[in-house]
Amino acid sequence: MSTVTPTSVQKHLAPSDFIVSKTDTRGNIIYGNKIFIDMSGHTENELIGAPHSILRHPDMPSVVFTLLWERIQKKEEIFAYVKNLSKDGSYYWVFANVTATTDTHGKVRDYHSVRRKPSDKAMKVIPDLYEKLLHFESKNGIEASKKLLHTVLKEKGIDYDRFILSLQH
């Protein structure tokens, strides 16, 4: 896999678009719908079997993915705003819902994500918050970034889930 250089070109989802993908329990892509493939700029063959982090934009603080993995490994759903990186260096924001898919014995089989266009309200808040988290994380580490996020939420008097969902509605 070659390294992608981010650009300032932004792609936008239509309000009716839904990106759907599945990963195995290690985070490797096992399915992506047409919009997922198109927005990524990769071919289906390049995506299937690749780590989902192939789409990770360097502007994303690691703490967001740490929270995501903590939740889905406990079979809890999570909502998050994510800035993704396309193969051509462009980017696109999504409002993601990620859940674990379990087999009949309750064992996690894979992870399922449905993403849609984030609200304008969220896009007035999340990029600045993520920039602060990323800056703090680069200087002090992921745990410190997590504490900063909890401090921000405490100051707002809201928990993570309510905060994220409040920005989308």
C-alpha positions in Angstrom: 0.0 0.0 0.0 1.4 3.4 -1.0 1.1 6.4 1.2 -1.6 8.9 0.3 -0.9 12.6 0.7 -3.9 14.5 2.0 -5.2 17.4 0.0 -7.7 20.2 0.8 -10.3 18.8 -1.6 -13.4 17.7 0.2 -16.0 15.3 -1.1 -19.6 15.4 0.2 -22.2 12.7 0.7 -25.7 13.5 -0.4 -28.3 13.6 2.4 -29.8 10.3 1.1 -26.4 8.5 0.8 -25.6 5.6 3.2 -22.1 4.1 3.3 -22.1 0.5 4.5 -19.1 -1.6 5.2 -18.1 -4.6 7.3 -14.8 -5.6 8.8 -13.6 -8.8 10.4 -12.7 -8.7 14.1 -9.2 -7.5 13.3 -10.6 -4.5 11.3 -10.0 -5.8 7.8 -12.6 -4.9 5.2 -14.8 -7.8 4.2 -17.7 -5.8 2.5 -18.3 -2.3 1.2 -21.3 -1.0 -0.7 -20.9 1.0 -4.0 -20.9 4.4 -2.2 -18.2 3.2 0.2 -16.1 2.1 -2.8 -16.8 5.3 -4.8 -16.0 7.7 -1.9 -12.8 5.8 -1.0 -11.5 6.1 -4.5 -10.1 2.6 -4.2 -11.3 -0.4 -6.2 -13.3 -3.2 -4.5 -10.2 -5.5 -4.9 -8.0 -2.9 -3.2 -10.4 -2.6 -0.3 -11.4 -6.2 0.4 -8.9 -7.6 2.9 -7.3 -4.3 3.6 -7.3 -2.8 7.1 -10.1 -0.2 7.4 -7.4 2.2 8.5 -6.6 2.5 4.8 -9.1 5.3 5.0 -7.8 7.0 8.1 -7.1 10.7 7.7 -4.2 12.0 9.7 -6.5 14.7 11.1 -8.3 12.1 13.1 -7.3 11.8 16.8 -6.5 8.3 17.9 -8.7 8.7 20.9 -11.8 8.5 18.7 -10.8 5.0 17.4 -9.7 4.0 20.9 -13.3 4.7 22.1 -14.7 3.0 19.1 -12.8 -0.2 19.6 -13.5 -0.2 23.4 -17.2 0.0 22.7 -17.6 -2.5 19.8 -15.4 -5.1 21.5 -17.9 -5.0 24.4 -20.7 -5.5 21.8 -21.9 -1.9 22.4 -22.8 0.4 19.5 -21.1 3.7 19.0 -21.7 6.8 17.0 -18.8 9.0 15.9 -17.9 11.6 13.4 -15.0 10.5 11.2 -12.9 12.3 8.6 -11.9 9.7 6.0 -9.1 9.9 3.4 -9.7 8.9 -0.2 -7.1 7.3 -2.4 -6.6 10.6 -4.3 -5.9 12.6 -1.1 -9.3 14.2 -0.9 -11.4 13.7 2.3 -15.0 13.3 3.4 -16.7 13.5 6.8 -19.2 10.9 7.9 -21.5 10.3 10.9 -20.9 6.7 11.7 -22.8 4.1 13.6 -20.7 1.0 14.3 -21.9 -2.2 15.8 -20.8 -5.8 16.4 -22.5 -8.6 14.6 -22.7 -11.8 16.7 -23.2 -15.4 15.9 -25.9 -17.6 17.5 -23.6 -18.1 20.5 -23.1 -14.4 21.1 -19.5 -14.4 19.7 -18.5 -11.4 17.7 -18.5 -12.4 14.0 -17.7 -9.0 12.4 -18.3 -5.3 12.7 -20.9 -3.4 10.7 -20.8 0.3 10.0 -23.4 2.5 8.5 -22.4 6.1 7.7 -24.2 9.1 6.5 -23.7 12.8 5.9 -22.9 14.7 9.1 -25.1 17.6 10.0 -23.9 21.2 9.4 -24.2 21.7 13.2 -21.7 18.9 13.8 -19.3 20.3 11.2 -19.2 23.6 13.1 -18.0 21.8 16.3 -16.3 18.5 15.5 -13.3 19.6 13.3 -12.2 22.1 15.9 -12.6 19.6 18.8 -10.7 17.0 16.9 -7.9 19.5 16.1 -7.6 20.2 19.8 -7.6 16.5 20.7 -5.1 15.6 18.1 -2.8 18.4 19.2 -3.0 17.4 22.8 -2.6 13.7 21.9 0.6 14.4 19.9 2.1 16.2 22.9 0.7 14.0 25.8 -0.5 10.7 24.4 -3.9 9.0 23.9 -4.8 8.7 27.6 -4.3 12.4 28.0 -6.4 13.1 25.0 -9.1 10.9 26.4 -9.0 12.9 29.7 -9.3 16.1 27.7 -12.4 14.8 25.9 -14.0 13.8 29.2 -13.2 17.3 30.6 -14.8 19.0 27.6 -17.9 16.8 28.0 -18.1 17.4 31.7 -17.9 21.1 31.1 -20.8 20.7 28.7 -22.7 18.6 31.3 -23.2 15.8 28.8 -21.9 12.3 28.1 -20.2 11.2 24.9 -23.3 9.6 23.3 -25.7 12.4 24.0 -23.1 15.0 22.8 -22.5 13.2 19.5 -26.2 12.5 18.9 -27.2 16.1 19.8 -24.9 17.4 17.0 -26.6 15.3 14.4 -30.2 16.3 15.2 
